[in-house]
Amino acid sequence: MIRLCRAEGGELCSIESGKMKDALWIDAVAPSPEEVEGLHKEFDIDLQDVADCLDPNERSRIEIEESYDLVVLRTLLPEERNGDDASARVHTIPIGIFISKGKVITVRLVSSFSDQELLSELKRRPKMDSKEDLFLVLVRKVSRDLDRRIRPLERTIAKIQEDILHPSQAEAVGQQAFALSNSLIVLNTALLANLNAMSMLSKVKHLKLNKDQMDVAEDLENDIAQLYEMTTIYREITANILDAYESTLANNLQVVMKTLTTISLILILPVMITAMFSMNVDLPIAGNPYAFWIIVAISAIAVAALWVMFRLKRIL
């Protein structure tokens, strides 16, 4: 599906599909082979570049061609922008931004945002008079979605750190920590790739940024760098949480094994005493009518004495 938008009064407005030449933004969402062929013929876009943008594993990068420049960034799926659910696995997808003469063409697998959503979150709506303005807004949208996913993770980490001290919640904490670690790896990798792509923005030929727009681009690059540093710190904290979780499990196992060993030592004494008096030899209490109870009493005294010793040594 291809949607077309043009700039009117500094804002984006949808136009009919047949007016591609009048469009400022051409948004191709999971385009059909016929639509891809149309983009190739109209704007001389390499078919391989379009196929790369539709590859879920495509990395962020910049390609410079004669008739266009391609900026590939990693962005989030619409349903994965909220970071409150730490157990939800994060997936990122590529968005290809083709910058040609007077137009911006985006190619993506799913509609992660619409033209209305593109501007609705901005406190001050920038004027959409040129492809440079549109490009910066697209990059800002990608950065905002990642920021929305990352910021709440600090609360999640704090909650996991509190819960890990409670043995009854150790299993749930372990699942959340592992899921959080996987999400941070994906986000951290995507941000690093986006940061590398933004750092090469000065090499793009078809993007003519003025001084104010260059300042905005630098701010966006700084925002992405800050998010990358945050996810790096969160990854280290999560790694420490997982280490503490593993240490807690090992300590709990050690306590259980110590308790079982102590109980085995206590129970082995009556067995030894009973075995001694069960041997087929003459014993001092042989023929005594109270022999059974004497053996029981000796066993009980031995067990009690060993239990008291373990208590005094704080083994039990």
VENSULBEL-V656209 format. One record per helix or strand. SS is the DSSP state (~ for helix, > for strand). FROM is the first residue (numbers start at 0). TO is the last residue. Records with the same first field share a line. If there is no record, write none. Layout:
# VENSULBEL-V656209
SS=FROM-TO ; FROM-TO
This chain:
# VENSULBEL-V656209
>=1-7 ; 10-14 ; 24-28 ; 60-63 ; 68-75 ; 91-99 ; 102-107
~=19-21 ; 32-42 ; 46-52 ; 77-79 ; 114-119 ; 130-150 ; 152-162 ; 166-198 ; 200-202 ; 210-276 ; 290-311
